[in-house]
Amino acid sequence: MTKAKFKLKVYSERCKDCGICFEFCPKNNLKPGEDGTPEMIDYEACTGCKLCEYLCPDFAIQVWKDEEEERKEKTSE
C-alpha cells in the first residue's frame, strides 16, 4: 500500500502572509512561494492533518486527499 498524497490550494487573495501555517506544520513541509503564500515542499511528506487549513485565520488554505492517488491505491490492492 502506498502513502496517500495530499494537495494544497491557497487562495492568495485571502492570504495575509501571517506565517501561522509555516509555524504549525508538524512536518515543516510548507515554504513561502514567490508571492509569499505557502507552498508545499514535498507532497508525499504531507500527513493530511490539515492544521494549516484549520489554523488559517483567513480561510485561505484547503488541503485534500489526491483522488487520483487514492484510486491508484485501491486498484493496486
TATA-V880766 format. One line per field, one symbol per residue. phi: phi as a letter, one per 40 degrees, with the letter a starting at -180 (. if undefined). psi: psi as a letter, one per 30 degrees, with the letter a starting at -180 (. if undefined). Layout:
BEGIN
phi = ???
psi = ???
END
This chain:
BEGIN
phi = .cccbbbbbbcccccbfcgdcccbccbfbbbccdcgccbccbcccccgcgdccccccbfcbbbaccccccccccccc
psi = klkkkllkkkjfffkghfgeeeefjfghgklkaegflkkkejfffkfgfgeeeefjfghfkkklkjeeeeeeeeff.
END
